[in-house]
Amino acid sequence: MSRPHPDVLLIGCGPLARATAADLSSRHHIAGAFSLSREAVLPDLGVPHLGKAESLDDYLQMNPVDEVYISADVRRHHATLQNVVATCERLGIPFAVPAHVFQLGRALPRDRHSVRDGYVHYVLTVSHPVQDAIKRATDVTLALLALVALLPLLLSVALAIRLTSRGPVFFKQVRVGLRGRYFQMVKFRSMVVDAERLMATLKKDNEQTGPVFKMAHDPRTTRIGRFIRKHSIDELPQLLNILSGDMSIVGPRPPVPSEVAHYLPWQRRRLSVRPGLTCFWQVQGRNNIGFDEWMYLDMQYVDQQSLITDLRLVAQTIPVVVTGRGAS
């Protein structure tokens, strides 16, 4: 589930940053502050100094951050801070600026009428609180109903896995979720127990482009595993991840950390929405689609997400699951 105190960064280490840190400390976890050229780092800043603002890009690609506060003299450091804004836009990180105007490409004001904390807050996806609440309520309701309705199937699959192969029924793996935060994703085990170790010997047979590993006839897959993977039954335990808030029913598939480590900056923007069970990639071909096209499809969802889009994707997913089209 989301943290009660979001992680934020400060850009600037002067008086405005000190005042901002004092104001935010009761409701945010402040990871630290980046300083600007020819800017003195105040000894009583109250948060860690993380280095120069020029290294912000590298930091954001390695650490989960909910928002970046630009707490510095905008006129004096305009060029550097414009680069900070561009970095946040490219990586899909929300940011807040004092009451000054920047050249903005994608970002939209979260609230055009309120700057109670002295900042205008910008997000990289349009925020609709009522729609977001409906989406979350729908996720929880459908996940609970599905778990109850599918209980006989879930028990049957668990028994089949237990009787036909050595190892646990479930496979848990660290995945990257919203804003780059790690969580444990759960699936029915569809491969042999040492599948992760064996993958190193199969790298040369990878049939997918980019940092993702896919094989149409993966020798690590068990007999039961081939069936449940074809029809996405192995993904059903992720209904528990949906209940916990780590995932949604509709959203980009959660990647493993090793894949994210090879993302280009623009590809990290897919982490700006909560991952899900199904999205455009699932309904348009799954493993028949190359990595770059897959990323573009996820960006399409990031930019076009709505309740209507979600309902359409859920409806389109059903025949894909039944037929097993595009699975490996």
Buried (B, 14 or more C-beta within 10 A) or exposed (E): EEEEBBBBBBBBBBEBBBEBBEBBEEEBBBBBBBBBEEBEEBEEBEBEBBBEBBEBBEBBBEBBBBBBBBBBBBEBBEEBBBBBBBBBBBBBBBBBBBEEEBEBEBBEBBEEEEBEEBBBBBBBBEBEEEBEEEBBEBBBEBBEEBBEEBEEEBEEBBEBBBEEBEBEBBBEEEBBBBBBBBBEBBBBBBBBBEBEEBBEEBEEEBEBEBBBBBBEEBEBBBEBBBBBBBBBBBBBBBBBBBBEBBBBBBBBBBBBEEBBEEBEEEBBBBBBBBBBBBBBBBBBBBBEBBBEBBBBBBBBBBEEBEBEBBEEBBEBBEEBBEEBBBBB
